Amino acid sequence: MDGQSVGQYFDDRSDSYTRDVGIDEIESSTIVDGFIDPNCTEGDWLLEIGCGDGLLLEYALESTDVTEGYGIDISASMLPDGNDGRAEYIQGSATDLPLPFQPETFDFVVIGDVLHHLVGGTRSASKGTAQAVLVEAANLLKPGGYLIVKDIYYHSPVGPETLTSHLIFYGLKYFARIAARIDEQAAPGLLVSFYTRDELTSLLSRSGTTIVAEEIEKKKQRSIPRRLLIGESGCIRLYARREERSRFREE
Ligand SMILES: C[S@@+](CC[C@H](N)C(=O)[O-])C[C@H]1O[C@@H](n2cnc3c(N)ncnc32)[C@H](O)[C@@H]1O
């Protein structure tokens, strides 16, 4: 699925993805309260890649010493309307590199529930795209700035740990194709590429950052068949610091 189809998917479903709370009503955020707030200083700059409704940005601008917030998202419908909020919003794809910001601009870059949407023709190509986006994100950070990645992870209970996410990727890819042959309106679903914890930590480490904190919330698989089929999954938040000297961007 190319970037445009992902954008179309979120354009069509922005009502169900954006939260019901207004931009001033959000009361907490694990990433903002638990990490950005204690690690930021007055005048810090924050970028969210795949910012959706912008609530994390607006909450950070309201409740921390961050003073400049930027959000980029592929879907215009996901972004806040007009002049809602204090952050500046840009419609664009995370994969359209380089991103429209100067290197070493931000103190924090957040990528929340977006990496699994950066898909290519194969799971391996998708992983390459995710890596390129993380390298770019790291280069947008000032030295010593923080790259924060939140995503869903899967660990297969049998065989290689990546088996579940391979099955999800290729199941969606080929099921969608079969369904579309029967009815071209069928299966307009989204192709996603999930990763294991080790894959995510390795992607982040290879972006020129060092992981300084990690949080995992395991999802309880209540039924034994799901546990056997899916294995372990959940939400992972990784907090990484950009090394002082970047070796990754060719100017
Ligand atoms: C599940 S939502 C997460 C939104 C927000 N980060 C959050 O945590 O609430 C995924 C977001 O990623 C955006 N997205 C998907 N692919 C993208 C891409 N290639 N470039 C920029 N944004 C993308 C979608 O439009 C959507 O707003």
The ligand as an SDF file (V2000), in Angstrom:
LIG
                    3D

 27 29  0  0  0  0  0  0  0  0999 V2000
   -2.9350    5.4850   14.6420 C   0  0  0  0  0  0  0  0  0  0  0  0
   -2.7800    7.1590   14.1700 S   0  0  0  0  0  0  0  0  0  0  0  0
   -1.7460    7.8230   15.4710 C   0  0  0  0  0  0  0  0  0  0  0  0
   -1.8960    9.3200   15.6110 C   0  0  0  0  0  0  0  0  0  0  0  0
   -1.0660    9.9420   16.7510 C   0  0  0  0  0  0  0  0  0  0  0  0
    0.3500    9.7870   16.5290 N   0  0  0  0  0  0  0  0  0  0  0  0
   -1.4640    9.3530   18.0770 C   0  0  0  0  0  0  0  0  0  0  0  0
   -0.6310    8.6830   18.7040 O   0  0  0  0  0  0  0  0  0  0  0  0
   -2.6120    9.5620   18.4810 O   0  0  0  0  0  0  0  0  0  0  0  0
   -1.6380    7.0260   12.8220 C   0  0  0  0  0  0  0  0  0  0  0  0
   -1.3890    8.3660   12.1530 C   0  0  0  0  0  0  0  0  0  0  0  0
   -0.2880    8.2280   11.2730 O   0  0  0  0  0  0  0  0  0  0  0  0
   -0.5760    8.9390   10.0970 C   0  0  0  0  0  0  0  0  0  0  0  0
    0.2560    8.3850    9.0270 N   0  0  0  0  0  0  0  0  0  0  0  0
    0.2080    7.1620    8.4700 C   0  0  0  0  0  0  0  0  0  0  0  0
    1.1470    7.0450    7.5210 N   0  0  0  0  0  0  0  0  0  0  0  0
    1.8040    8.2290    7.4920 C   0  0  0  0  0  0  0  0  0  0  0  0
    2.8810    8.7330    6.7280 C   0  0  0  0  0  0  0  0  0  0  0  0
    3.4600    8.0050    5.7590 N   0  0  0  0  0  0  0  0  0  0  0  0
    3.2900    9.9870    6.9480 N   0  0  0  0  0  0  0  0  0  0  0  0
    2.7170   10.7720    7.8990 C   0  0  0  0  0  0  0  0  0  0  0  0
    1.6830   10.3430    8.6460 N   0  0  0  0  0  0  0  0  0  0  0  0
    1.2460    9.0840    8.4670 C   0  0  0  0  0  0  0  0  0  0  0  0
   -2.0640    8.7410    9.8870 C   0  0  0  0  0  0  0  0  0  0  0  0
   -2.6330    9.6780    9.0140 O   0  0  0  0  0  0  0  0  0  0  0  0
   -2.5650    8.8520   11.3170 C   0  0  0  0  0  0  0  0  0  0  0  0
   -2.8630   10.1930   11.6600 O   0  0  0  0  0  0  0  0  0  0  0  0
  1  2  1  0
  2  3  1  0
  2 10  1  0
  3  4  1  0
  4  5  1  0
  5  6  1  0
  5  7  1  0
  7  8  2  0
  7  9  1  0
 10 11  1  0
 11 12  1  0
 11 26  1  0
 12 13  1  0
 13 14  1  0
 13 24  1  0
 14 15  1  0
 14 23  1  0
 15 16  2  0
 16 17  1  0
 17 18  1  0
 17 23  2  0
 18 19  1  0
 18 20  2  0
 20 21  1  0
 21 22  2  0
 22 23  1  0
 24 25  1  0
 24 26  1  0
 26 27  1  0
M  CHG  2   2   1   9  -1
M  END
$$$$
